[in-house]
């Protein structure tokens, strides 16, 4: 049952999202329709799994970014190419989530039983592969080598990020540089690709294309930093997955990296949590208390805000329009959400 606090925050976040994405309500409806069409197959089990994934919902931030970027650069959000490529980005994102949940052995995704937990790893792997291939098949209709190059590069980066992270599981000595490298590969390159492709579809200049590419990269970093903080501060109802899951899965995020740097005595506790896959007694509250008392969660929030500001500065080359204003509001929204 959802708590009052979680429901209150959901309402606040929903109002902010409505203000930001209200401009492209019609375009996002077209994306949903396109997604349903592109994910349809004459294989019954694929349709069943596809329906299950779509019913799980999601913020649809990535397709929204592509549409808003294209409009800010002078294009039309309801253009067939824009709708098609926005759909491609959401399909790629969904495919990565399906595969990530298998690797992490996750039971929940968006407050719903994950595909792997519900239907098994075999079906989940194949469904993720099918989504990847369907996304690229749809992208091919664009007949743009530049866009295909971006999609190929970011897909490779995401795969590399997952593999690098696997080699770092339960490694308490991971550096901040290594952490940010994984973060960029797994999250930020996809954000960046969404924004850059939006610029390309609008016929933007190379300067504006680069600006939106940088905007997406910095936004993606801020987004993941906020997610890593929420792993300690939010409830399961808000996150849509188990709270404190990163440490249980052996993943060292920026707050934990900095905690070890300032408090070496916590190493044994973190090692036990990773080894057992559980938080014994009041271990989780103790870790959270140390993160708060030492100002680490506050400092991580400041780092996220710094990247959010870098993202916003990238928009300086664009004229003042309602679409630029919507993009301008997204960085702070993703950092402040669920606080």
C-alpha positions in Angstrom: 0.0 0.0 0.0 1.4 3.4 -1.0 2.3 5.7 1.9 0.9 9.2 2.3 4.4 10.7 1.8 5.0 8.7 -1.4 1.6 9.7 -2.7 2.1 13.4 -1.9 5.5 13.4 -3.7 3.9 11.6 -6.6 1.4 14.5 -6.9 4.2 17.1 -6.7 6.3 15.4 -9.3 3.3 14.8 -11.5 2.5 18.6 -11.5 6.1 19.4 -12.4 6.1 16.9 -15.2 2.8 18.2 -16.5 4.2 21.7 -16.8 7.3 20.5 -18.6 5.8 18.0 -20.9 2.4 19.6 -21.4 3.7 21.3 -24.6 4.1 17.9 -26.3 1.1 16.0 -25.1 -0.1 15.4 -28.6 3.3 14.3 -29.8 3.8 11.9 -26.9 0.4 10.3 -27.7 1.7 9.7 -31.2 4.8 8.1 -29.8 2.7 5.7 -27.7 0.7 4.7 -30.7 3.9 4.3 -32.8 5.5 2.2 -30.0 2.5 -0.1 -29.9 2.6 -0.5 -33.7 6.4 -1.1 -33.8 6.3 -3.6 -31.0 3.6 -5.7 -32.6 4.5 -9.1 -33.9 2.8 -12.1 -35.5 4.5 -14.1 -32.7 1.9 -14.2 -29.9 4.4 -14.4 -27.0 6.2 -11.3 -28.2 2.9 -9.3 -28.2 2.1 -10.6 -24.8 5.5 -9.6 -23.3 5.4 -6.3 -25.2 2.0 -5.4 -23.7 3.3 -6.3 -20.3 6.2 -3.9 -20.7 4.2 -1.1 -22.0 1.7 -1.4 -19.2 4.5 -0.9 -16.8 4.5 2.8 -17.9 7.5 5.0 -17.2 8.3 8.7 -17.4 9.1 8.6 -21.1 11.8 11.2 -20.5 14.0 10.1 -23.4 11.4 10.4 -26.2 10.2 13.7 -24.7 13.8 15.0 -24.8 14.1 14.1 -28.5 10.8 15.9 -29.3 11.6 19.0 -27.2 15.1 19.2 -28.6 13.8 19.0 -32.2 11.2 21.7 -31.5 13.8 24.0 -29.7 16.0 23.7 -32.8 13.2 24.8 -35.0 11.6 21.5 -36.1 8.1 20.1 -35.6 7.4 17.6 -32.9 4.6 15.9 -34.8 6.8 15.2 -37.8 6.8 11.5 -38.7 10.5 11.2 -38.5 10.6 12.8 -35.0 7.8 10.5 -33.7 9.5 7.5 -35.2 12.9 8.2 -33.7 11.4 9.2 -30.3 9.8 5.7 -30.3 13.2 4.1 -31.2 14.8 5.8 -28.2 12.1 4.5 -25.8 12.4 1.0 -27.3 16.2 1.0 -26.8 15.7 2.2 -23.2 13.2 -0.5 -22.5 15.5 -3.1 -23.9 18.3 -2.0 -21.6 16.0 -2.2 -18.6 15.0 -5.7 -19.4 18.6 -6.8 -19.7 19.7 -4.9 -16.7 17.0 -6.6 -14.5 18.3 -10.0 -15.6 21.9 -9.1 -14.8 20.9 -7.6 -11.4 18.4 -10.4 -10.7 15.8 -7.6 -10.0 12.3 -8.6 -8.9 10.7 -5.1 -9.3 10.6 -2.5 -12.1 8.3 0.5 -11.7 6.5 -1.0 -8.8 5.7 -4.1 -10.8 7.1 -7.6 -11.1 10.0 -7.4 -13.6 9.8 -9.4 -16.8 12.5 -11.7 -15.8 10.9 -12.4 -12.4 7.5 -12.9 -14.0 8.4 -14.9 -17.1 12.0 -16.1 -16.6 15.4 -15.1 -17.8 15.2 -16.9 -21.1 12.1 -15.1 -22.2 13.4 -11.7 -20.9 16.8 -12.0 -22.7 15.0 -12.8 -26.0 12.5 -10.0 -25.5 15.3 -7.5 -24.9 17.1 -8.7 -28.0 13.9 -8.4 -30.0 13.3 -4.8 -28.8 16.9 -3.9 -29.8 16.5 -5.3 -33.3 13.1 -3.8 -33.8 14.4 -0.4 -32.7 17.2 -0.5 -35.3 14.8 -1.8 -38.0 12.6 1.2 -37.3 15.6 3.6 -37.3 16.7 2.3 -40.7 13.6 3.8 -42.2 15.1 7.2 -41.6 17.9 6.4 -44.1 20.4 8.5 -42.1 23.9 7.2 -41.6 24.6 10.0 -39.1 21.7 8.9 -36.9 22.6 5.2 -37.3 26.1 6.0 -36.3 24.9 7.7 -33.1 22.6 4.8 -32.3 25.3 2.2 -32.8 27.8 4.2 -30.8 25.5 4.7 -27.8 24.3 1.1 -27.8 28.0 0.0 -27.7 28.7 2.4 -24.9 25.8 1.1 -22.9 26.9 -2.5 -23.3 30.5 -1.6 -22.4 29.2 0.2 -19.3 27.3 -2.8 -18.2 30.3 -5.1 -18.7 32.7 -2.6 -16.9 30.2 -2.4 -14.0 30.1 -6.2 -13.8 33.9 -6.3 -13.3 33.5 -3.8 -10.5 30.8 -5.6 -8.5 31.6 -5.7 -4.8 34.8 -3.7 -5.4 35.0 -1.1 -2.6 38.0 0.5 -4.1 36.4 1.8 -7.2 37.5 5.4 -8.0 35.2 8.4 -8.7 36.6 8.5 -12.3 35.6 4.8 -12.8 32.2 5.5 -11.4 31.6 8.5 -13.7 32.8 6.4 -16.7 30.3 3.7 -16.0 27.5 6.3 -15.4 28.2 8.1 -18.7 28.1 4.8 -20.6 25.1 3.3 -19.0 22.9 6.5 -18.8 24.2 9.7 -20.2 25.1 8.6 -23.7 21.4 7.7 -24.3 20.2 11.1 -23.1 22.8 12.8 -25.2 21.8 10.7 -28.3 18.1 11.7 -27.9 18.9 15.4 -27.8 21.4 15.2 -30.7 19.1 13.2 -33.0 16.3 15.7 -32.2 18.7 18.5 -33.4 19.6 16.5 -36.6 16.0 15.9 -37.5 15.3 19.7 -37.2 18.2 20.5 -39.5 20.0 22.4 -36.8 23.5 23.9 -37.3 26.5 21.9 -36.1 26.8 24.4 -33.2 23.3 23.8 -32.0 23.7 20.1 -32.6 26.8 20.0 -30.4 25.0 22.2 -27.8 22.1 19.7 -27.5 24.5 16.8 -27.4 26.2 18.4 -24.4 22.9 19.3 -22.8 21.9 15.6 -22.9 25.2 14.3 -21.6 25.2 16.7 -18.6 21.5 16.0 -18.0 22.1 12.3 -18.0 24.9 12.6 -15.4 22.7 14.8 -13.2 19.8 12.3 -13.6 21.9 9.3 -12.5 23.5 11.1 -9.6 20.0 12.0 -8.4 18.9 8.3 -8.8 21.9 7.2 -6.8 21.0 9.6 -4.0 17.3 8.4 -4.1 18.5 4.9 -3.5 19.3 6.0 0.1 16.6 8.6 0.7 13.4 7.3 -0.9 10.9 4.6 -0.3 10.2 1.7 -2.6 6.8 3.1 -3.6 8.6 6.2 -5.0 11.5 4.5 -6.7 9.5 1.7 -8.2 12.2 -0.8 -7.1 13.7 -2.1 -3.9 15.2 0.7 -1.8 18.9 0.3 -1.1 19.2 -2.1 -4.0 22.5 -0.7 -5.4 24.5 -1.9 -2.4 22.7 -5.2 -2.2 23.7 -5.7 -5.9 27.3 -4.9 -5.0 27.3 -1.5 -6.8 29.4 1.3 -5.4 27.8 4.7 -6.2 29.2 8.1 -5.5 27.7 8.5 -2.0 29.3 5.1 -0.9 32.6 5.9 -2.6 32.9 9.1 -0.7 31.7 7.5 2.6 34.6 5.0 2.5 37.0 7.9 1.7 35.9 9.7 4.9 35.0 6.8 7.2 37.1 3.7 6.7 35.4 1.9 9.5 32.3 1.4 7.3 34.1 -1.0 5.0 33.3 -4.1 7.0 29.6 -3.2 7.1 29.4 -2.7 3.3 31.3 -5.9 2.7 28.8 -7.9 4.8 25.8 -6.3 3.1 27.2 -7.2 -0.4 28.1 -10.7 0.7 24.7 -11.5 2.2 22.6 -9.5 -0.1 20.6 -8.1 2.8 20.7 -5.3 5.4 20.9 -7.0 8.9 19.3 -5.3 11.8 19.5 -1.5 11.5 22.5 -1.5 9.0 20.7 0.5 6.3 19.6 3.2 8.7 23.1 3.4 10.1 24.6 3.8 6.7 22.1 6.5 5.9 22.8 8.3 9.1 26.5 8.4 8.4 25.8 9.7 4.9 23.7 12.5 6.3 25.9 13.3 9.3 29.0 13.7 7.1 27.1 15.7 4.5 27.8 13.2 1.7 24.2 13.1 0.4 24.1 16.9 0.5 27.4 17.1 -1.4 26.2 14.5 -4.0 23.1 16.6 -4.5 25.4 19.6 -5.2 27.4 17.7 -7.8 24.1 16.8 -9.5 23.0 20.4 -9.4 26.3 21.4 -10.9 25.8 19.1 -13.9 22.2 20.3 -14.2 23.5 23.9 -14.4 26.0 22.8 -17.1 23.2 21.3 -19.1 21.1 24.5 -18.8 24.1 26.7 -20.0 24.3 24.6 -23.2 20.9 26.0 -24.2 22.3 29.6 -24.4 22.7 29.3 -28.2 19.0 28.8 -28.7 16.4 31.6 -28.9 13.8 32.0 -26.1 10.9 29.8 -27.0 8.4 27.7 -25.0 10.3 24.6 -26.0 13.7 25.9 -24.8 12.0 26.9 -21.6 10.7 23.3 -21.2 14.2 22.0 -21.8 15.6 24.6 -19.4 13.3 23.3 -16.6 14.1 19.6 -17.0 17.6 19.5 -15.3 16.3 20.9 -12.0 13.2 18.7 -12.3 15.2 15.5 -12.6 17.6 16.5 -9.7 14.9 17.7 -7.3 12.3 14.9 -8.0 11.1 12.9 -5.0 13.0 15.0 -2.5 
